Amino acid sequence: MKIDVEYLGFIKNMLGKRREEFTMAQETLLSDLLNKLSEIYGAPFKKEVYEPGDKDIKTGFVVTVNGILSEQLKGMNTKLKQGDHVILMTLMSGG
């Protein structure tokens, strides 16, 4: 199945791209997708964004699936489906 992944903020700058599409197996979890990204992008991604085996992404980052925060779904256990749109982004703060 195809999953559309978009990168915003720091992650976009770190990876040098705004979006890409991945073909994943059926019954893929959000953690499976993040593990794949960790394999592809290596140490910088693991250090800054997500370390395989962690229960969540690193502090300062959020993930949405079809516009809903992963924490409002099932976190890393969120099941992905064909055509899902996943966004990885830096948390914004203002004052």
C-alpha positions as CSV (number, residue, x, y, z in Angstrom):
1,M,0.0,0.0,0.0
2,K,1.1,3.6,-0.7
3,I,1.7,6.1,2.2
4,D,2.4,9.7,1.5
5,V,4.9,11.2,4.0
6,E,5.4,15.0,4.3
7,Y,8.2,16.7,6.2
8,L,7.9,20.2,7.7
9,G,10.2,22.6,9.5
10,F,13.5,21.2,10.9
11,I,12.9,17.7,9.5
12,K,12.4,19.0,6.0
13,N,15.6,20.9,6.2
14,M,17.5,18.0,7.7
15,L,16.4,15.5,5.0
16,G,16.5,18.1,2.1
17,K,13.0,17.1,0.9
18,R,9.4,18.0,1.5
19,R,7.6,14.8,0.8
20,E,8.0,11.3,-0.5
21,E,5.8,8.2,-1.0
22,F,6.5,4.8,0.5
23,T,5.1,1.4,-0.4
24,M,4.4,-0.5,2.8
25,A,2.9,-3.9,3.7
26,Q,-0.7,-4.2,4.7
27,E,-1.2,-3.9,8.5
28,T,1.7,-1.5,8.8
29,L,1.9,0.5,12.0
30,L,3.2,4.0,12.4
31,S,6.2,2.6,14.2
32,D,7.0,0.5,11.2
33,L,7.0,3.5,9.0
34,L,9.2,5.4,11.4
35,N,11.6,2.4,11.7
36,K,11.9,2.5,7.9
37,L,12.7,6.2,7.9
38,S,15.3,5.5,10.6
39,E,16.9,2.9,8.4
40,I,17.0,5.2,5.4
41,Y,18.1,8.4,7.0
42,G,20.4,6.8,9.7
43,A,22.0,8.4,12.7
44,P,20.8,12.0,12.2
45,F,17.2,10.9,12.0
46,K,17.6,8.6,15.0
47,K,19.3,11.2,17.1
48,E,16.9,14.0,16.3
49,V,13.5,12.5,15.5
50,Y,12.9,8.8,16.2
51,E,15.0,5.9,17.6
52,P,13.6,2.5,16.7
53,G,12.1,0.8,19.7
54,D,11.1,4.1,21.4
55,K,7.5,4.5,22.4
56,D,7.2,7.9,20.8
57,I,9.1,10.4,18.6
58,K,11.6,12.7,20.3
59,T,10.5,15.7,22.3
60,G,9.9,18.7,20.1
61,F,8.3,16.8,17.2
62,V,4.8,15.6,16.3
63,V,3.3,13.2,13.8
64,T,-0.1,13.5,12.3
65,V,-2.0,10.8,10.3
66,N,-4.6,12.4,8.0
67,G,-4.5,15.6,10.1
68,I,-4.9,13.9,13.5
69,L,-2.1,13.9,16.0
70,S,-0.8,10.4,16.6
71,E,-1.4,10.8,20.4
72,Q,-5.1,11.2,19.6
73,L,-5.0,7.9,17.7
74,K,-3.1,4.9,19.0
75,G,0.4,6.5,19.0
76,M,3.1,4.3,17.5
77,N,0.5,1.5,17.3
78,T,-1.7,3.5,14.8
79,K,-2.5,1.2,11.8
80,L,-1.8,2.9,8.5
81,K,-3.9,2.2,5.4
82,Q,-3.7,2.8,1.7
83,G,-3.4,6.5,0.8
84,D,-2.8,7.8,4.4
85,H,-1.0,11.2,4.6
86,V,1.5,11.2,7.4
87,I,3.2,14.5,8.4
88,L,6.3,14.8,10.6
89,M,7.0,18.2,11.9
90,T,8.6,20.3,14.5
91,L,6.4,21.6,17.4
92,M,5.9,25.3,17.1
93,S,5.7,27.6,20.0
94,G,5.1,31.3,20.2
95,G,4.8,34.0,22.6
